[in-house]
Amino acid sequence: MRAPGEFLRDIVVVFVNEIRVQFRDGHVLLSTLLLPLLLYPLVFWATGEFITIGRGSLEKTRSRIGLPPGATTHSLVRRIHDEKSATLLPSEDGDAAVRIGEIDAYLDLRGEDPRGSDATIIYDASRPRSVAARDRLNEWILAARRDALAESMTAKGLSASSASVFGREYTNVATPGQMGGYLLGLLLPLTMVAMTSMGAFYPAIDVLVGERERRTLESLLATGASRSAIVVGKYLTVVAAAVVAGSLNLGSMLLTGFQFLRSVGDFGGEEFSLPPIAVPTMLLGSLLIGALLGAAMILLASLARTFKEGQSLVTPFYSLSILPAVVAVFPGFRLTVGTAFIPIANVALTMRGALQGEIPTVPLLLALGWNLLLTAVLLAVAAWVLRQEDVLVGEGGGSLTQYLRRRLGRGAAPRAAVTASSGGRRA
């Protein structure tokens, strides 16, 4: 039994060595450092440019408005005819013309009175030009309605201002922190879970399978460090890589996300900020996700015989682990006593609640305790599996199901066989 001081020293030595190895690996540098530092600014910039170019193009495009034959005498049609952004086209079948793209929208006028009547706008919501034509028609119809009311009031000897019955103004009572938290809360938690999980992906495979392929595992075992210290040191490496990836993604998204929202959002020049508790909670959530998924990924990857096999084992789990975080995209979901027991989803909802300044205490404590318990169980199972000789030498069976079936069916035979074989080689 090694002394606690020696055990901690072994953990630190293994951890430092693994960190050095991991950050020499191109996969880790790409997924942990370069991806968050370059991807989000580039994506946000490109998206903003495309949106700006698209809006400018739509604003300069004349809307092709279809009309029933003989509707040119209608007062609304005469008004639209004077608009520079409209081109009027007669059309026998408005629905078909809109559907095949001959016109952008069709104005179906009902009633014989040329001064005014009900109107139906037919458009195609799947085409931006058609949606823009609908919006323009709405504005022109409202303006024509106001002018018609004003003329009617004037004809009766009343002031034109009498035509305005209900005015309309907008006042946003949300604070900059609430605006920023709401908008980023729809995207940031899901992204944080995905990128934190990606940060743990390659290190979880490489700390054992990669070292086995590099033939350096035997040297590590020969140092005298206990198996538990080796497992903990490698596990901390995976968690550290996941937290670094999550932190860099958080910083990159915060630096570029607000500017993106201001540049392309229809928020009237709103300023954005975050509640003070948001960033610490996001970092804590990244740590919880990295600790939980890191333990599960090490457990799965340890059974692989090659790096490629490790990728095939961990990739499905990585994809499935992101799905629970999707609930954070839907505003109807909240962190409650029930959702606090859904792994990954509880952390994503906690992140969103922190961004929006709403974290209920009891569900938060339940979610924190439940994640720590699951992490401890997974880490204990991973440590037990990694202490087995057959797993260390790459005879884990290729999957957790095969390993458990073989182990339960043959008892301790695999370990005994490997131990005997190792003893024969040393002799």
C-alpha positions in Angstrom: 0.0 0.0 0.0 1.6 3.3 -1.2 1.5 6.3 1.1 -0.9 9.1 0.2 1.9 11.5 -0.7 3.4 9.0 -3.2 0.0 8.3 -4.6 -0.6 12.0 -5.3 2.9 12.3 -6.7 2.2 9.5 -9.1 -1.0 11.1 -10.2 0.7 14.4 -10.9 3.5 12.7 -12.8 1.1 10.8 -15.0 -1.1 13.8 -15.5 1.8 16.1 -16.6 3.2 13.5 -18.9 -0.2 13.0 -20.5 -0.8 16.7 -21.0 2.5 17.0 -22.7 1.7 14.1 -25.0 -1.8 15.3 -25.8 -0.9 18.8 -26.8 1.7 17.5 -29.2 -1.1 15.7 -30.9 -2.7 17.4 -33.9 -6.2 16.2 -33.2 -6.2 17.8 -29.7 -4.7 21.1 -30.9 -7.3 21.3 -33.7 -10.4 20.4 -31.6 -9.4 22.1 -28.4 -7.5 25.2 -29.5 -7.7 26.1 -33.1 -11.4 25.2 -33.7 -12.9 27.5 -31.0 -10.4 30.3 -31.7 -11.0 30.4 -35.4 -14.3 28.7 -36.2 -16.8 30.9 -34.4 -15.4 34.3 -35.5 -15.2 33.0 -39.0 -18.7 31.5 -39.0 -20.3 34.5 -37.4 -18.6 36.9 -39.7 -19.5 34.9 -42.8 -23.1 34.5 -41.6 -23.4 38.2 -40.9 -22.0 39.0 -44.3 -24.4 36.6 -46.1 -27.4 38.0 -44.2 -26.4 41.6 -44.9 -25.9 40.8 -48.6 -29.1 38.9 -48.8 -31.1 41.7 -47.1 -29.5 44.3 -49.4 -30.3 42.3 -52.4 -33.9 41.9 -51.4 -34.3 45.6 -50.7 -33.0 46.4 -54.2 -35.2 43.8 -55.9 -38.6 44.9 -57.3 -41.4 42.7 -56.1 -43.5 41.1 -58.9 -47.1 41.5 -57.7 -49.8 39.6 -59.5 -53.3 41.1 -59.9 -56.6 39.8 -61.2 -57.5 41.0 -64.7 -59.3 44.3 -64.7 -58.2 45.4 -61.2 -56.1 48.3 -62.5 -58.9 50.8 -61.5 -58.8 49.8 -57.9 -57.5 52.6 -55.6 -55.0 50.2 -53.8 -53.7 49.0 -57.2 -53.1 52.6 -58.3 -51.2 53.3 -55.1 -49.0 50.2 -55.5 -48.4 51.2 -59.1 -46.6 54.3 -57.9 -44.3 52.4 -55.7 -40.7 52.0 -57.1 -40.2 48.6 -55.6 -43.2 47.0 -57.2 -44.0 45.6 -60.7 -47.6 44.8 -61.4 -48.4 41.8 -63.5 -51.9 40.5 -64.5 -52.4 36.9 -63.7 -55.3 34.5 -64.3 -54.3 31.9 -61.8 -52.5 33.6 -58.8 -51.9 30.4 -56.9 -50.2 28.6 -59.7 -48.1 31.7 -60.7 -46.8 32.1 -57.2 -46.1 28.4 -56.8 -44.0 28.2 -60.0 -42.2 31.5 -59.3 -43.7 33.6 -62.1 -44.7 36.2 -59.5 -43.6 36.9 -56.0 -47.1 37.5 -54.5 -50.6 37.7 -55.7 -53.1 40.3 -54.4 -56.6 38.8 -54.6 -59.1 41.7 -54.3 -62.7 40.9 -53.5 -65.5 43.3 -54.0 -66.6 45.6 -56.8 -66.0 48.9 -55.0 -62.8 50.5 -56.6 -62.3 52.6 -53.5 -61.7 49.7 -51.1 -62.4 46.0 -50.5 -61.0 43.0 -48.7 -57.7 41.6 -49.9 -56.0 38.2 -49.7 -52.2 38.0 -50.2 -51.0 34.7 -51.7 -47.3 34.1 -51.2 -44.7 31.3 -50.9 -43.1 31.2 -47.4 -40.3 29.1 -48.7 -38.9 31.9 -51.0 -37.4 35.0 -49.4 -38.5 37.1 -52.4 -42.1 36.1 -51.9 -41.9 36.8 -48.1 -40.5 40.2 -48.8 -43.3 40.9 -51.3 -45.9 39.9 -48.7 -44.3 42.4 -46.2 -44.3 45.2 -48.7 -47.9 44.5 -49.6 -48.8 44.6 -45.9 -47.2 48.0 -45.5 -48.9 49.4 -48.6 -52.3 48.1 -47.5 -51.9 49.7 -44.1 -50.8 53.0 -45.6 -53.8 52.9 -48.0 -56.2 52.2 -45.2 -54.9 55.2 -43.1 -55.2 57.5 -46.1 -58.7 56.3 -46.9 -59.8 56.9 -43.3 -58.2 60.3 -43.3 -60.0 61.2 -46.5 -63.3 60.0 -45.1 -62.9 62.0 -42.0 -62.0 65.1 -44.0 -65.1 64.7 -46.2 -67.3 64.7 -43.1 -65.7 67.9 -41.8 -63.5 66.2 -39.2 -59.8 66.5 -38.8 -57.6 63.8 -40.5 -56.1 63.0 -37.1 -59.5 61.6 -36.0 -58.8 58.6 -38.3 -56.1 57.5 -35.9 -58.0 55.4 -33.3 -55.3 53.4 -31.8 -51.6 54.4 -32.0 -48.9 51.9 -31.6 -45.5 52.1 -30.0 -43.0 49.5 -28.6 -41.1 49.8 -25.3 -38.7 47.0 -24.4 -38.5 46.6 -20.6 -35.9 43.8 -20.8 -32.5 44.7 -19.5 -29.4 44.2 -21.6 -28.6 41.2 -19.4 -32.0 39.7 -20.0 -31.7 40.3 -23.8 -28.2 38.8 -24.0 -29.1 35.8 -21.7 -32.2 35.0 -23.7 -30.6 35.1 -27.1 -27.4 33.3 -26.2 -29.3 30.9 -24.0 -31.0 29.4 -27.1 -27.6 28.4 -28.6 -24.7 28.5 -26.2 -25.6 25.6 -23.8 -26.0 23.1 -26.7 -22.7 24.4 -28.3 -20.9 24.2 -24.9 -22.0 20.5 -24.4 -21.0 19.6 -27.9 -17.6 21.2 -27.9 -16.7 20.1 -24.3 -17.6 16.6 -25.4 -15.4 17.0 -28.5 -12.6 18.2 -26.3 -12.7 14.9 -24.4 -13.1 12.7 -27.4 -9.6 12.2 -28.7 -7.7 12.3 -25.4 -10.1 9.6 -24.0 -9.0 7.3 -26.8 -5.4 8.3 -26.9 -4.5 8.1 -23.1 -4.7 4.3 -23.3 -5.2 3.0 -26.8 -2.8 5.5 -28.3 -0.2 4.8 -25.7 -0.6 1.1 -26.3 0.0 1.6 -30.0 3.0 3.7 -29.4 4.3 0.9 -27.1 4.9 3.2 -24.2 2.4 1.7 -21.8 4.9 -1.0 -20.6 7.4 1.8 -19.7 4.7 3.5 -17.7 3.7 0.3 -15.8 7.4 -0.3 -15.1 7.7 3.0 -13.2 6.1 1.5 -10.1 3.1 3.8 -10.1 -0.1 2.1 -8.9 -2.8 1.3 -11.4 -5.2 3.6 -9.6 -2.8 6.5 -9.8 -2.4 5.8 -13.6 -6.1 5.7 -14.1 -6.7 9.0 -12.2 -3.9 10.8 -13.9 -5.2 9.8 -17.3 -8.7 10.6 -16.4 -7.7 14.1 -15.2 -6.0 14.7 -18.5 -9.2 14.0 -20.4 -11.2 16.2 -18.0 -8.6 19.0 -18.4 -8.8 18.8 -22.2 -12.6 18.9 -22.1 -12.7 22.0 -19.8 -10.1 23.8 -21.9 -12.1 23.2 -25.0 -15.3 24.3 -23.3 -13.7 27.5 -21.8 -12.1 28.5 -25.1 -15.4 27.9 -26.9 -17.2 30.0 -24.3 -14.8 32.9 -24.6 -14.8 32.8 -28.4 -18.6 32.7 -28.6 -19.1 35.6 -26.1 -16.6 37.8 -27.9 -18.2 37.3 -31.3 -21.8 36.4 -30.4 -22.9 39.8 -29.1 -21.4 41.6 -32.1 -23.2 39.2 -34.4 -26.5 39.7 -32.7 -26.2 43.5 -32.9 -25.2 43.4 -36.6 -27.9 41.0 -38.0 -30.7 41.0 -35.4 -33.8 43.2 -35.6 -33.3 44.5 -32.1 -33.2 48.3 -32.7 -29.7 48.8 -31.6 -30.1 46.9 -28.3 -27.1 46.5 -26.1 -26.4 43.1 -24.6 -24.8 41.8 -21.5 -24.9 38.8 -19.2 -25.9 38.2 -15.6 -22.8 38.0 -13.3 -23.4 34.4 -12.5 -23.6 33.3 -16.1 -19.9 32.8 -16.9 -18.9 30.9 -13.7 -21.9 28.6 -14.1 -21.0 27.9 -17.7 -17.5 27.0 -16.6 -18.9 24.8 -13.9 -21.2 23.1 -16.4 -18.2 22.5 -18.7 -16.4 20.8 -15.8 -19.4 18.6 -15.0 -19.9 17.6 -18.6 -16.2 16.9 -19.0 -16.0 14.8 -15.8 -19.1 12.7 -16.7 -18.4 12.2 -20.4 -14.7 11.7 -19.8 -15.3 8.8 -17.5 -17.7 7.2 -19.9 -15.4 7.7 -22.9 -12.4 6.3 -21.1 -14.4 3.3 -20.1 -15.5 2.6 -23.7 -12.2 3.4 -25.3 -10.2 1.2 -22.9 -11.8 -1.9 -24.5 -10.6 -1.0 -28.0 -7.6 -2.8 -29.5 -6.7 0.0 -32.0 -7.2 3.7 -32.2 -9.6 3.2 -35.1 -11.6 0.8 -33.1 -11.6 3.3 -30.2 -13.1 5.9 -32.5 -15.9 3.5 -33.6 -16.7 2.8 -29.9 -16.7 6.3 -28.7 -18.3 8.1 -31.7 -21.8 6.8 -31.2 -21.7 7.7 -27.5 -20.4 11.1 -28.4 -23.3 11.7 -30.8 -25.9 10.4 -28.4 -24.5 12.4 -25.5 -25.3 15.7 -27.3 -29.0 14.8 -27.8 -30.2 15.5 -24.3 -28.7 19.0 -24.5 -31.2 19.9 -27.3 -33.9 20.5 -24.7 -32.1 23.8 -23.8 -33.0 25.1 -27.3 -36.8 25.0 -26.5 -38.0 27.7 -24.1 -40.7 25.5 -22.6 -38.2 23.4 -20.8 -36.9 24.5 -17.4 -34.6 23.1 -14.7 -37.0 21.4 -12.4 -36.9 18.5 -9.9 -37.8 16.2 -12.7 -35.4 17.4 -15.3 -32.6 17.6 -12.7 -32.2 13.8 -13.0 -31.7 13.8 -16.8 -28.0 13.6 -17.4 -26.5 16.2 -19.7 -29.9 17.9 -20.1 -29.8 19.1 -16.5 -26.4 20.8 -17.1 -27.6 22.4 -20.3 -30.7 23.7 -18.6 -28.6 25.0 -15.7 -26.4 26.9 -18.2 -29.4 28.4 -19.9 -30.9 29.3 -16.5 -27.7 31.1 -15.5 -27.6 33.0 -18.8 -31.2 34.1 -18.2 -30.7 34.8 -14.5 -33.1 32.0 -13.4 -31.6 29.1 -11.4 -33.9 27.4 -8.9 -31.8 26.3 -5.9 -33.3 22.9 -5.1 -33.2 21.5 -8.7 -29.7 23.0 -9.1 -28.4 21.0 -6.0 -30.2 17.9 -7.2 -28.6 18.2 -10.7 -25.2 18.8 -9.2 -25.4 15.8 -6.8 -26.8 13.5 -9.5 -24.0 14.3 -11.9 -21.3 13.8 -9.3 -22.8 10.5 -8.4 -23.0 9.3 -12.0 -19.5 10.5 -12.6 -18.2 8.6 -9.5 -19.9 5.4 -10.6 -18.6 5.6 -14.1 -15.1 6.4 -12.9 -15.2 3.5 -10.4 -16.2 1.1 -13.2 -13.6 2.5 -15.6 -10.9 2.2 -12.9 -11.9 -1.4 -12.2 -11.8 -2.3 -15.9 -8.5 -0.6 -16.4 -6.9 -2.5 -13.6 -7.6 -5.8 -15.5 -4.5 -7.2 -17.2 -6.4 -8.2 -20.3 -7.6 -4.7 -20.9 -4.2 -3.1 -20.3 -2.6 -5.4 -22.9 -5.3 -4.7 -25.5 -7.5 -7.8 -25.1 -10.6 -6.1 -23.9 -12.8 -7.7 -26.6 -13.6 -4.6 -28.7 -16.8 -3.6 -26.9 -18.2 -3.4 -23.4 -20.9 -6.0 -24.1 -18.3 -8.5 -25.4 -16.0 -7.8 -22.4 -18.7 -8.3 -19.8 -20.0 -11.5 -21.6 -16.5 -12.9 -21.7 -15.7 -11.9 -18.1 -18.9 -13.2 -16.6 -18.7 -16.4 -18.6 -15.1 -17.2 -17.8 -14.6 -15.5 -14.4 -11.1 -14.6 -13.7 -9.6 -16.8 -16.5 -8.6 -13.9 -18.8 -6.6 -12.2 -16.1 -5.0 -15.4 -15.0 -4.0 -16.4 -18.5 -2.5 -13.0 -19.2 -0.7 -13.0 -15.9 0.7 -16.4 -16.5 1.8 -15.4 -20.0 3.5 -12.2 -18.6 5.3 -14.3 -16.0 6.5 -16.7 -18.6 8.0 -13.8 -20.6 9.7 -12.3 -17.6 11.2 -15.7 -16.8 
